[in-house]
Amino acid sequence: MTDPRELPGHGPADPDGYLIEEVPEGYRWTCRADGRTAGPFPSRDAAVDSAEADGTA
């Protein structure tokens, strides 16, 4: 199965309900439902992993 973050012709997808942004210190995520944020993370993948873990908590 193809990783949905790496679909041809598309940029990397944000996890459902989260916005992943590049910031001067690295990357952060924002929960769209309540505005919580976390980061900075050293890579986009690290921010995505953290957001996905937060979404399952």
Secondary structure, DSSP 8 states (H G I E B T S, - for coil): ---GGG-TTS-----TTEEEEEETTEEEEEETTT--EEEEESSHHHHHHHHHHHHT-
